[in-house]
Amino acid sequence: MLLGQLFVWKGKMSQKKKRSLLFRLAAIFILLIGLFVLFCNWWVLLSTQSRVYDSIDEVKINTIGLVLGTSKKVAPDSPNPHFENRMAAAAELYQEGKVRVLLVSGDGASKYYNEPRDMTAKLVGLGVGPQVIRSDNSGLRTLDSIIRAEKVYQLEKVTIISDGFHVYRALFIARHAGLDAIAFSSAPVDLKHSFKARLREYLARVLVVLDLYVFDTQPEILGEPVALVVSESKQEELKAKPGKAATKKPAPVKKAGSGTGK
């Protein structure tokens, strides 16, 4: 009887030790994941922050501005402020002569949902001439947009235009792809209405490190090289009148919404 109780007691102690060991292993695993997330975000931010601009006067002049796409609405009757602010920033860069051609890149696979089409329409509405807008309908992710800019559109230098918290990841990809890129941040959407998008970006920075350095992820669609040709006469016209496309600067939207880059 006593011997049986001893075996039961040892069995309970053994289960407690197993549970304690599992708990410790789980805690260490979670800690390691947390440290890896912090490391990836630190790497992405510190390696790119010197190439991010939020002042139009300080931005260097590049021929091509790459506008990263997002949905134009967050609900049927609710414009997406991330979209509005990106387009306003792109139009301002063009009107100030900081870029001469705008490459709008996003998901354009469907006639019902076409980010480059919506971006083009908005930019034209803001006074940008349609003749200086080029569309990349296969920018399904940020990674796709950046790598396609280098491999498909054969760009060597570019100004990336997107949300301030998004451009770091885009520049990180550009650096890995050998693309000489700077970024211009659009007006920020207030934290209350962009919290989810910002939180997703922390995780997206982890994924991009894995995509580039572990999985060697490539764009879903590449295809043949395409030159972003602007005629010599048009180049001279753009040089002479870089800021005459609109009579006034677009006003950025700073409130509401949660959609952002992919």
Summary of the structure (lengths in Angstrom):
residues: 262
radius of gyration: 23.9
end to end distance: 66.4
largest distance: 102.1
contacts: 856
relative contact order: 0.18
helix: 52%
strand: 13%
